[in-house]
Amino acid sequence: MSKHSIRATLLHVHSIVGLAISLVLTLIAMTGATMSFEDEIGASLNAGMMRVEARSAPMLTPDGLIARLQAVHDFGKVSALTMSSDSSAAVRIRFARSEGGSRPSSVYVDPYDGHLLGAPRGEDFFATVRKLHRWLLLPGDANGYGRQITGVVAIGLIVLLISGIVLRWPRRASMKMWLKPNLALRGRGFQRSLHSVAGTWVLVIYLVMALTGLWYSFDWYKNGAVWLLSRASVVAAPMQPKSPRRTGATDATPLALDRAWSAFLHEQGSRFATAQLTLPAGAGTVVRIRSWARDASHDGARDEFRIDAVTGQLTSSEIYADKPIGERMLSSVLDIHRGSIFGWPGKLLFMLAAALMPLFVVTGFMLYLSRRRHRQMSRPTLGSLVPGE
């Protein structure tokens, strides 16, 4: 097969894959861009209820907070609490899904008296955007087909990136040609220049997004990444079985969150800035506590403890500082995926790259239609096609 035939075949594959996934890929990219600064937007919208006046009175323990809240309000079963070592920070409480599948909005409460401060604004909006981004709002959420579809689209994006860079590879490379669009061109020439140059700008970012996005779509990919980047002892460790769902309040062993919290404080002392207690979804008794230090550079830089809330015994702990580089990467997949591992400049760069996706869809579609028109001509002139097409 000649070099021309190979390039023609590769261009055909590039075009067909792009057309097949363009709409879903744009949807995923735009929802991802929308969520880039979710934390900052939420903090701005809810600044009034996230802070309280620091007082000399002792702050309530987790069990005390839940008891005070449930004595006045019926939100259902608590699923998680986010507490802070900051004496002026409110406590955020999240709730489990009801039997009908709905989940009440989380609430902020005063850590001193359990007084309800309100439900965070913007939470439902971002929850919907997140479901659209991850599962396309299809039934079943993470257990439905949406998860696999987004994974296939991520694979398609990798195909587009590889085929695109091969098609663009010139005989003579120059920095100006690779990174600066030719604004003097018109029509198809300008469209192709813009499509290829902008694609070069974002190629690495898109590749990072796609490779980390596959982590959330396919278990085989996730297991392979764990095998590749983790220590042998971590890979060989048996996975903890999921606890069975509670069938009723009488079936559940009463949890003493205060006991788990005391064990956590014994381990961490005053080193933590924020801690999130996640209660078991089933009939188990082990509480997961994630802890972020004051100088944590990103969300994945966290310690994790699992503590039995009946006995107060520490069952396992993972200290971020003790992990090798591979396991640090695994705990920071989401931060790598959205660029936050590089701080707010990284998030901004990844957001702008995601927001550029409609540009590639529009220019790619126009180039495809233009090629079809020229191929239908019986004798196209020599200069009618852009070099490389």
N, C-alpha and C positions, 0 to 999 in steps of 0.2 A: 504494500500500500504506500502510495507516495505521500510526501509531507503535506501537499495540498489537500489530499483526500482525508488525511488525519485531522487537519485543522477544520475542514468542512464538517466532518463528523462531530468533532468536539464542539463546534459552534452550534450544530443542531441540538446536541445534548444540552448545552448551556441554555439555549432558547426554550426548549421544551420543559426542562426542569423549572426554569424561571417562571414561565407561564403557569405551570401547574401549582406552584406554591406561593405565587406573588401576593394574592389577597390575604391568605392566612399569615404569611410572613410579615406583611405590613401591619396587620392587626396585632401580632405578637410584639413587633418592634415599637409601635406607638403606645401600647399599654405599658411596655417596659419603660419607655421614656417618661410616661406619666408618673410612674412609681419611683423614679430616680431620687426625688427629694421628699418622699413621703414623710419621713421622720421630722424633717425640718418644717414642712407644711403643717403637720399635726401639732408640733410644739408651738407654732405661731397661732394656730386657730384655737388652741386650748390652753394658752398661757395662764389664763385666769384660774383654771381649776387644777392645774398641775402643781401649783405652789400653795403652801399654807404658811401661816405665821408660826415661826419656831417658838416653842414654849418650854418652860422648865419641867413640865410634867413628863413622866415617862411615856414613851410611845407604846401602843398596844402590840401585843404579840399576834401572829397570824390567826390563831384560834380566836383570840379576843376580837379581832377585826371582823372576822366572818360572823361571829355570834352577834355582835352589835348590828351589823348590816342586815342579817337575816331576821333579826327581831323586829325590824321595821319594814323591810322590803322583801318580796318574794321573787327573786331572780332565778331560782333553781339552784342546781349543784354548781359549786365553785370548781373551776378547772385549773386556775393559775392565779398567783399573786406576784406582783412586781414591787419589791420593796427597796428602799434606798437608805444608805447611811447618812444622807443629807437630812438634817432635822427639819428642813422646810419643804421637802418634797412629798407630794401626795402619793398614796399607794394606789396602784391600778389593779383591779380585780376583774378577771375574765371568767366566763361561765360556760358550762358544758352544753352541748346540744340537747334539746328536748326530745321526747320520743318521736315527735313529728319531724325532726330533722332541723328545726330552726334553732338559732343561737341568739340569745339576748346580747345587746351591745354591752361592751365592758363599761366599767364605771371607775371614777376616781373617788377615793374616800380620804377623809382626814385621818392621819395615822395616830392622832392623840385620842379621838373620841369615836371614830368610826362613822362620823357624819358624812352623808352622801353629798359629794360636790358636783356630780353630774356625769353624763355620758359624753365621751369625746366626740367632737364634731369631725366629720370627714371619715370616720371609721368605716361606715357602711359603704361609702363610695369606693374607697380604696380596696375593701374586701371584694367588691364586685369586679373591680379592675383586675385584681390579683387572680380571681377565678377565670376571668376572660383570658388573661395572659398565660396561665398555666394549663387550663383545661378547656378553654373556649366556651365556657358556660354549658358544657354538655353534661347530661345526667351522669351521676356517679362520682363527679369531681375526680379525685385522685385514683379512684377505682374504676373509672369509666374509660371511654375510648379517647377522650380529649387528651389525656396524658400521652398516649401512643402517637396521636396525630401530631402534636407539637414536637415529639421526638423525631418523627419522619421529616418534618419541615426543617428541623435543625440539621439533619443529615443532608437534606437537599441544599441547604445554605452552604455547607462545607463543599459539596460538589460544585456549586456556583463559584465559590471562591477559588478553588483549585483550577477549574476549567477557565475561569476568567483571567487568572494570572498567566496561565500557559498561552492562551490566545493573544494576550497583550505582549508577550515577551518579544522584544524587537531584536533585529540583527545588530543594531547599534543603540546602546542605551545611553541616555543622558538624563541628568537630574531634572532638567527643565521639562523634558517631554513626559517624564513619569509623574511629576508632581504639579504641573501647571497646565490647566486646560487651555487649548488654543482658541482664544476669544475671537480671532479673525475669521474663523470658519463659520459657515452658515449651513442650515439644514441638517442633513444626516451627519456631515462631518463634525459639526459642533455637538450634536447629540452623542455621538460615539466618543468624542474627546471628553465631554463632561462625564459620561457614564464610566469610562475606564479610569480617568484620573481620580474622580471622587471614590471609586472603588478601591483604588490603591491607598488613598488616605485612610480608609476604615477597614482595610483587609484584616489586619492583626486583631483589631477590636472585635470584628464580627466573628473571627475564628475563635477567640476566647469565649465570646458569648455562646457560640454554638457548642463548643466542646464542654463547657460547664453546664449548659442547658440540658444536655443529654443525661447528666447525672440525675435529673429529676424525672426523666421519662422512662428509662429502661433500667431494671434491676441488674441485668447482666453487665451493663456499662458501669454502674455504681460498684458492683462487686469486683469488677476488674480493676477499677481505679484504687479501691481499698487494697487489693492484693498487690498492686504495683507500688503503691506509695507508703504502705504501712509496714511496721516491723512484723516479723514472723510471729511473734507472740500475740500481737493484736489480731492478725489474720486467723490464727489457730484458736483464739478464744471463742467459745460457743456464744451464739447470739442469745440474748435474753428473750424467752418466749413472751408473746403478748398476753396480757392478762385478759381473762374472759370478761365480757360485758356484764355489768351489774344487772341482775334481774329484778331487783327491788331493794328498797332502803334497808330492809331487815337482813338482806344477804351480805351486806357490806360490813367488814370489820371496821369499827370506829378508828379513825386516824387521829393521832395526836401530832398535829403540825408543829406545835410548840416544841415537842421533843426533837423533831427533825431540825427545826430552826436552831435550837440550842446546840445540837451536834454540829451544824454548819458553822455557827459562830465560833465554836471551839476550834474548828479547822482553819477558818479564815480570819477570825479576829476582826480587826478594823481595816484589813487590807482591801475589802471590797467597797465599790461605790454603789453598785446596783446588783440585786439578786432576784432571780425569778424562780418561784416555787411552782412546779407543775405536778398536779396530783395525778395518780394513776387513773386511767380511763375505765379500767375494769374493777375487779374485786381485789386487786393487789394492794400492797401496803407500802411499796417503795416510792418515795417522792424524789423527783429529779430537781436538783437545784443548780441553776446556771449562774455563774458569778462573773461580773466584769470589774476589773480594777479601775482605779481613777485614771490611770494613764493608758487604758486600752486604746489601741489605734484604730480598731474596727470591731464590728460585732462578733466576728469569728474568734477574736482573741479573748477567750473566756475559759474559765475553769468549770468543771462539771462534777457534781457529786450526786450519788444515789444513796439515800438514807432511808432506812426502815422507819416509818412513822409510828410504829407500835413499840418497837424496842429502842429506837434511837441509835441503832447500830449503823455505822458507815459500811455500805456494801461495796462501793467502788468510788474511785476518784480519778479524774483526768486533769492534770495541771498543764495549762497551755505552755508555760515556760519550759516544761520538761519534755515536750514533744519534739521529735526530729522534724526537719523541714517538710517532709512528705506528709506527715500527719497534720501539721499546721495548715498545709494547703487543703487537706480534706475537710478540716473544720471551718475553713474560710471559703468554701466553694461559692456560697451566695455572694460574699463580698467581692470575690474575683469576678463573678458573673456580671455584677452591676458596676464594677470599677471602684467601689468604696474602699477597697484595700489600699488604694492610693490617696485616700482622703477626699475632700470635696472636689479638688481639681479632677480626680479620676472619675467621680460620679458625673461631673459636668461633661467631660469628654465622652463618656459612654452614652450619656443622654443625647448629646448632639449627634453622635454616630447613629443611634437608633432612630432619631427623628429624620435622618437623611434617607431612610428606606423608601419612602414614596418617590424620591427622585430616581432611584434605580428602577422602580417598577414602571414609571412613566416613560423614561428614556429607553428602557429595554423594550417596552411594548411598541414604542414608535419605531425603533430600529427593526424590530421583527416585521411590522407591517410594511415598512419600506423595502426590506429584502424580498418580501413576497411579491410586491408590485414589480420590482425589477426582474425577478425570476420569471414572471409571467410575460415579460416582453420577449419577443422572438429573437431580437438581436440587440441586446443592450450595448450601449456605447462603452468604450474602454474606460472613460472617466466617470461612469455613472455609479460605480461602487467605491466605497471607502476602502483604502488599502487594508488588507487583512480580512476582508469579508468575501 
